[in-house]
Amino acid sequence: MSETTYTIGEGPATRVSLSLPEGTAEAIRARVGKREFSAFIAGAVERELRGQVLDEYLADYERRKGSVSERARQDARQIFDEVFAEEGQWPAAS
């Protein structure tokens, strides 16, 4: 039996338990409504994971090559977004 590996934002939906402060949950419901709550959370988590993947890459680059300017970091984010949007997927977070 082969096990399928999904990248960030891919795969079937799976039910998970999540605890949030009530004020945060209410703010989300007020912004997107009850029906879009899960989609909002999924999008936020995906953005965070993508940010972590990029941060890990930049940290590795800085260890190997030296410091990266803020402008270069912004450019890297834009390039990562464009490249992975073209490929249709982001790599999995480590």
MOWOGI-V608308 format. One record per residue. N is the residue number from 1. RES is the residue in three letters. PSI is psi in whole degrees, -180 to 180 (NA if undefined). OMEGA is omega in radians with two decimals (* if undefined). Layout:
BEGIN
N_RES_PSI_OMEGA / N_RES_PSI_OMEGA
END
This chain:
BEGIN
1_MET_127_-3.13 / 2_SER_140_-3.14 / 3_GLU_125_3.14 / 4_THR_136_3.07 / 5_THR_130_3.13 / 6_TYR_150_3.05 / 7_THR_177_-3.10 / 8_ILE_127_3.10 / 9_GLY_1_-3.12 / 10_GLU_166_3.02 / 11_GLY_168_3.12 / 12_PRO_157_3.10 / 13_ALA_143_3.07 / 14_THR_142_-3.10 / 15_ARG_131_3.06 / 16_VAL_157_3.07 / 17_SER_136_-3.09 / 18_LEU_132_3.07 / 19_SER_130_3.11 / 20_LEU_153_2.98 / 21_PRO_142_-3.08 / 22_GLU_-40_3.13 / 23_GLY_-39_3.11 / 24_THR_-45_3.13 / 25_ALA_-43_3.13 / 26_GLU_-39_3.12 / 27_ALA_-38_3.10 / 28_ILE_-48_3.13 / 29_ARG_-41_-3.14 / 30_ALA_-34_-3.10 / 31_ARG_-43_-2.99 / 32_VAL_-10_-3.09 / 33_GLY_162_-3.08 / 34_LYS_-37_-3.07 / 35_ARG_-25_-3.10 / 36_GLU_8_-3.09 / 37_PHE_-52_-3.10 / 38_SER_-42_3.14 / 39_ALA_-39_3.11 / 40_PHE_-48_3.14 / 41_ILE_-45_3.14 / 42_ALA_-45_3.13 / 43_GLY_-42_3.14 / 44_ALA_-43_3.14 / 45_VAL_-42_3.10 / 46_GLU_-43_3.10 / 47_ARG_-42_3.12 / 48_GLU_-45_3.13 / 49_LEU_-43_3.11 / 50_ARG_-40_3.08 / 51_GLY_-40_3.12 / 52_GLN_-40_3.10 / 53_VAL_-47_3.14 / 54_LEU_-43_3.11 / 55_ASP_-40_3.11 / 56_GLU_-43_3.11 / 57_TYR_-48_-3.11 / 58_LEU_-39_3.11 / 59_ALA_-42_3.09 / 60_ASP_-45_3.13 / 61_TYR_-46_-3.13 / 62_GLU_-35_3.08 / 63_ARG_-37_-3.08 / 64_ARG_-37_-2.96 / 65_LYS_-15_-3.09 / 66_GLY_179_-2.99 / 67_SER_152_-3.12 / 68_VAL_133_-3.14 / 69_SER_163_3.10 / 70_GLU_-39_3.11 / 71_ARG_-43_3.11 / 72_ALA_-36_3.08 / 73_ARG_-44_3.11 / 74_GLN_-42_3.10 / 75_ASP_-42_3.14 / 76_ALA_-43_3.11 / 77_ARG_-44_-3.14 / 78_GLN_-43_3.14 / 79_ILE_-46_3.11 / 80_PHE_-47_-3.14 / 81_ASP_-44_-3.12 / 82_GLU_-46_-3.11 / 83_VAL_-48_-3.09 / 84_PHE_-25_3.03 / 85_ALA_-40_3.11 / 86_GLU_-41_-3.13 / 87_GLU_-16_3.13 / 88_GLY_8_3.14 / 89_GLN_153_2.99 / 90_TRP_150_3.08 / 91_PRO_162_3.10 / 92_ALA_148_3.06 / 93_ALA_143_3.14 / 94_SER_NA_*
END
